[in-house]
């Protein structure tokens, strides 16, 4: 199996290292000091489950790699529309794109069936710009439950979790999903094939849609947000509104809000990816988290006043931080 990791940051490099350990032909696409370190020393993974080093091929030129069986997409969603020159050299007729993104994916209504089948979500696929680069037919959904950080160039700190749920937009258990799952498991990761992957998307989103923007606005960790009465109440309300949208689209999360909050509190003083991006001056990945759900609420007729308010404020923060 030949795999390219496009965007080999904390999650991408961690997955690439695991697949390389399993014997896959892995190629990591990155840049800057991180790329230089991976070329020199490989990917060093520091984990409570055991440290290891994977010396996979690393490059900033996908043309060196050529067509692959799987592209593991570790880029942030706001980079998808512009990634055409990077991904095109990696594709052949049946290359699958495993998109490990937070929030609502651009392929969400592809082969969805029902009244919204084929609907394009403007906030995540503006004017079809993402679909033009990443054909929905290539997409394999992926919901990441692992937490990692780049401790330094070429060094990935694995904090917790090893689950990467994958699934087809049409809910089938496909050969390509099974092959990818098998390789991930051989590398020491959990990778169930979930026919109802959209349920997993909403389960993950339940936390991301609330904790991520609030953490950036308040400059707070997971534990701090949970223990502060005011922010906890806002987060609970955001979760209730999100669940209402999910249910209007026929999805079931299967986890109570209290259980979700308790799990977040146990994470401790972890900074969300949105807060980390804000601190590093990077673009904030809020369209697929907040704007998309507000758009879906309009489509389904669900009232989401708190989501709208937080979206308005955090959208201004995103615009100011990008200026």
C-alpha positions in Angstrom: 0.0 0.0 0.0 1.4 3.4 -1.0 0.3 6.3 1.1 1.0 10.0 0.9 0.4 12.2 4.0 -0.4 15.7 2.6 0.1 18.0 5.6 2.3 15.9 7.8 1.8 18.0 11.0 1.0 16.6 14.4 -1.8 14.3 13.3 -0.5 13.6 9.8 3.0 12.7 11.0 1.6 10.5 13.7 -0.6 8.6 11.3 2.3 8.4 8.8 4.7 7.0 11.4 2.1 4.4 12.4 1.5 3.3 8.8 5.3 3.2 8.2 5.7 1.0 11.2 3.1 -1.3 9.8 5.1 -1.7 6.5 3.2 0.7 4.3 5.1 2.7 1.7 4.7 6.1 3.3 5.6 9.5 2.0 5.3 12.6 4.2 4.6 16.0 2.6 5.7 19.0 4.8 7.9 22.1 4.7 10.3 24.2 6.7 12.2 23.1 9.8 9.7 20.3 10.4 10.5 18.8 7.0 14.2 19.2 7.6 14.0 17.4 10.9 12.0 14.5 9.5 14.4 14.1 6.6 17.4 14.1 9.1 16.0 12.1 12.0 12.7 10.6 10.9 9.4 11.2 12.8 10.0 10.8 16.6 6.7 9.8 18.4 6.6 10.4 22.1 3.7 8.5 23.6 2.5 7.0 26.9 2.0 3.8 24.8 5.8 3.7 24.0 8.1 6.0 22.0 9.3 5.1 18.5 10.9 6.6 15.4 9.7 6.1 11.8 12.1 7.0 9.0 9.6 7.5 6.2 10.4 9.4 3.0 9.7 13.2 3.6 9.5 15.9 0.9 8.0 19.2 0.0 7.4 18.1 -3.6 4.5 15.6 -4.3 5.9 15.2 -7.8 8.7 13.1 -6.3 6.1 10.7 -4.9 3.8 10.1 -7.9 0.4 8.4 -7.7 -0.6 6.6 -4.5 -3.4 4.4 -3.2 -4.3 6.7 -0.4 -3.8 10.4 0.4 -4.2 11.1 4.1 -5.2 14.7 4.2 -3.8 16.4 7.3 -4.3 20.0 6.0 -6.8 22.3 7.8 -10.1 22.5 5.9 -9.6 26.1 4.9 -6.6 25.0 2.8 -8.5 22.4 0.8 -9.6 24.7 -2.1 -5.9 25.7 -2.8 -4.3 22.3 -2.5 -4.8 21.3 -6.1 -1.2 21.6 -7.2 -0.1 19.5 -4.2 -2.6 16.7 -4.6 -2.8 16.3 -8.3 0.6 14.5 -8.7 -0.6 12.0 -6.1 -3.8 10.9 -7.8 -4.5 8.0 -10.1 -8.0 6.7 -11.2 -8.8 5.1 -7.9 -6.8 7.1 -5.3 -8.8 7.5 -2.1 -8.6 10.8 -0.1 -8.9 10.1 3.6 -9.8 13.5 5.0 -9.0 13.9 8.7 -10.8 17.1 9.3 -12.9 18.5 12.1 -16.4 19.7 11.6 -18.7 19.3 8.6 -16.9 17.9 5.6 -17.4 19.1 2.0 -18.7 15.7 1.0 -21.4 15.6 3.7 -24.4 15.3 1.4 -22.6 13.2 -1.3 -24.6 10.0 -1.8 -26.5 10.9 1.3 -30.0 9.9 0.0 -33.1 11.7 1.1 -34.2 15.3 0.5 -30.7 16.8 0.8 -28.8 14.4 -1.4 -26.1 16.2 -3.3 -26.6 19.5 -1.6 -23.5 21.7 -1.4 -22.8 23.5 1.9 -21.6 26.9 0.9 -19.6 27.6 4.1 -17.4 24.6 3.6 -17.4 24.4 -0.2 -17.8 28.0 -1.4 -18.9 28.0 -5.1 -17.8 24.4 -5.3 -14.1 25.3 -5.0 -13.3 22.3 -2.7 -15.2 19.8 -4.8 -13.4 20.9 -7.9 -10.1 20.0 -6.2 -11.2 17.0 -4.1 -13.9 15.1 -6.0 -16.4 13.8 -3.4 -16.2 10.4 -5.0 -12.6 10.0 -3.8 -13.5 10.9 -0.2 -13.2 8.5 2.7 -14.5 10.2 5.8 -12.3 10.1 8.9 -13.1 11.3 12.4 -10.0 11.7 14.6 -10.2 10.9 18.3 -6.5 11.2 19.0 -4.8 14.2 20.5 -1.3 15.1 19.4 1.0 18.1 19.4 4.2 19.0 17.6 6.6 19.3 20.5 9.3 20.4 18.1 10.4 20.0 14.5 10.0 16.3 13.7 8.8 15.4 17.2 5.1 14.4 17.8 3.8 14.2 21.3 0.9 11.8 21.5 -1.3 12.8 24.4 -4.2 10.5 24.3 -6.5 8.4 22.0 -5.7 6.2 19.1 -9.1 6.0 17.3 -9.5 7.1 13.7 -13.0 6.1 12.6 -13.4 5.9 8.8 -16.4 5.5 6.5 -17.9 5.9 3.0 -20.3 8.7 2.2 -22.8 6.1 0.9 -22.5 4.1 4.2 -21.1 1.0 2.4 -18.3 -1.1 4.0 -15.9 -0.8 1.0 -12.8 -2.7 0.1 -10.7 0.6 0.3 -12.0 1.4 3.8 -11.2 -2.2 5.0 -7.7 -2.0 3.5 -6.9 1.3 5.1 -8.4 0.1 8.5 -6.2 -3.0 8.4 -3.1 -1.0 7.8 -3.8 1.5 10.5 -4.5 -1.3 13.0 -1.3 -3.0 12.0 0.5 0.2 13.0 -1.1 0.2 16.4 -4.1 2.5 15.9 -7.8 1.8 16.2 -9.5 2.3 12.9 -13.1 1.0 12.9 -15.1 1.2 9.6 -18.3 3.0 10.5 -21.2 2.8 8.1 -22.9 5.6 10.0 -19.9 7.8 10.1 -22.0 11.0 10.1 -23.0 10.1 13.7 -19.3 10.2 14.6 -18.9 13.5 12.8 -21.6 15.1 15.0 -20.2 13.4 18.2 -16.8 15.0 17.6 -18.4 18.2 16.5 -20.4 18.5 19.7 -17.1 19.4 21.5 -15.4 21.2 18.7 -18.2 23.6 17.9 -18.4 24.8 21.5 -14.9 24.4 23.1 -12.9 25.6 20.2 -14.4 29.1 19.6 -14.9 29.7 23.4 -11.3 28.7 24.1 -10.1 31.2 21.6 -12.4 34.0 22.8 -11.5 33.3 26.5 -7.9 32.1 26.0 -8.9 29.2 28.2 -8.1 25.5 28.5 -10.6 22.6 28.5 -10.6 22.4 32.2 -10.9 26.1 32.8 -14.0 26.3 30.5 -15.7 23.4 32.2 -15.1 24.7 35.7 -16.2 28.3 35.0 -20.0 28.4 35.6 -20.7 30.9 32.8 -18.7 29.3 30.0 -20.0 25.9 31.0 -23.6 27.1 30.6 -22.9 28.6 27.2 -21.2 25.4 26.1 -24.1 23.3 27.3 -26.5 25.5 25.3 -24.3 25.3 22.2 -24.3 21.5 22.5 -28.1 21.4 22.8 -28.6 23.5 19.7 -26.0 21.3 17.8 -27.8 18.2 18.8 -31.1 19.6 17.5 -29.5 20.2 14.1 -28.0 16.7 14.0 -31.4 15.2 14.9 -33.1 17.2 12.2 -30.7 15.5 9.7 -31.4 12.1 11.1 -28.2 11.6 13.1 -27.9 10.2 16.7 -24.9 11.1 18.8 -25.6 8.6 21.6 -23.7 10.5 24.3 -25.3 12.9 26.8 -24.1 16.4 27.2 -23.0 15.8 30.8 -20.9 12.9 29.8 -19.3 14.9 27.0 -18.5 17.7 29.5 -17.1 15.3 32.0 -14.8 13.8 29.3 -13.6 17.3 28.4 -12.9 18.2 32.0 -10.8 15.0 32.4 -8.6 16.2 29.5 -7.3 18.9 31.9 -5.4 22.0 30.9 -5.3 21.2 27.2 -5.4 24.0 24.7 -7.8 23.4 21.7 -6.4 23.5 18.2 -8.2 26.8 17.6 -6.5 28.4 20.6 -3.2 27.1 19.5 -3.7 28.5 16.0 -4.7 31.8 17.4 -1.6 32.0 19.6 0.6 31.1 16.6 -1.0 33.6 14.3 -2.5 30.9 12.0 -6.0 31.1 10.4 -8.8 29.9 12.6 -10.7 26.8 11.4 -14.2 28.0 12.3 -16.2 27.8 9.0 -16.5 24.0 9.1 -17.2 24.1 12.8 -19.6 26.9 13.4 -20.6 28.5 10.1 -21.5 25.1 8.6 -23.9 24.2 11.4 -25.5 27.6 11.3 -26.1 27.1 7.6 -27.5 23.6 8.2 -29.8 25.1 10.9 -31.2 27.5 8.3 -31.7 24.6 5.9 -33.5 22.4 8.4 -35.4 25.3 10.2 -33.8 24.7 13.6 -33.4 27.7 15.9 -29.8 28.2 17.1 -29.5 31.6 18.7 -26.4 30.9 20.8 -24.5 29.3 17.9 -25.3 32.4 15.8 -24.1 34.8 18.6 -20.8 32.9 19.2 -20.3 32.5 15.4 -20.6 36.3 14.9 -18.1 37.1 17.7 -15.6 34.4 16.8 -15.9 35.3 13.1 -14.8 38.8 13.9 -11.9 37.4 15.9 -10.9 35.2 13.0 -11.0 38.2 10.6 -8.9 40.4 13.0 -6.3 37.6 13.7 -5.9 37.2 9.9 -5.4 40.9 9.3 
